[in-house]
Amino acid sequence: MRLLIMGPQGVGKGTQAALLSKNLDIPAISTGDIFRYNLKNETPLGLEAKAFIDKGLLVPDELTNKIVKDRLAMDDAKNGWILDGYPRNESQVEALDVMLKELGTPLDHAIALNADRSVLMERMQKRAEIEGRADDTPEIIAKRLDVYAHETAPLIDIYRNRGLLVEIDSTGGIESISKNILAALR
Ligand code: AMP
């Protein structure tokens, strides 16, 4: 199964992607995690992306599309995957369309997780305390939510119009949200 998991920061995309990965035996691919790995290891990609990530801005499409293309071409992605944090704008949707066409593997569903802003802020605050992510300061969180509202939220309509959207309420327990997602995919 080939899936996108979408929704604002703090809605639980990473957590749910990990559970789906286990349940469906497909890799969860997070562009944010790939960038963070490269930042930590100070690779050329990490150094190029750093200035954008530190400001809560999107890394340029050219760079981001290439890491996704390379990742989807890997062996463990042959039988499916869950993309978390990509696509983030319309140009990335188009780039993904081209990649999938070239691979001959259409997308099955786009899962949109929904939660109130107060729930998102609370979860991100908690994550900031636990993980100590450099981009989890109040200013950068606000910037990232802003970028999400302007550039990424409109993509949900694109996948709705294609008949691929599965919308899930992401308040409540982690396990019950995961069950709801799996039930909706079946
Ligand atoms: P995330 O963990 O998904 O919130 O991503 C953390 C940061 O990585 C974002 O604020 C962006 O700077 C960068 N990033 C992750 N995914 C993308 C993407 N699809 N396009 C551009 N930048 C991204």
Residues whose N, C-alpha, C, O or C-beta is under 5 A from the ligand:
A	BS01	AMP	T31 G32 D33 F35 F52 I53 G56 L57 L58 V59 T64 G85 Y86 P87 R88
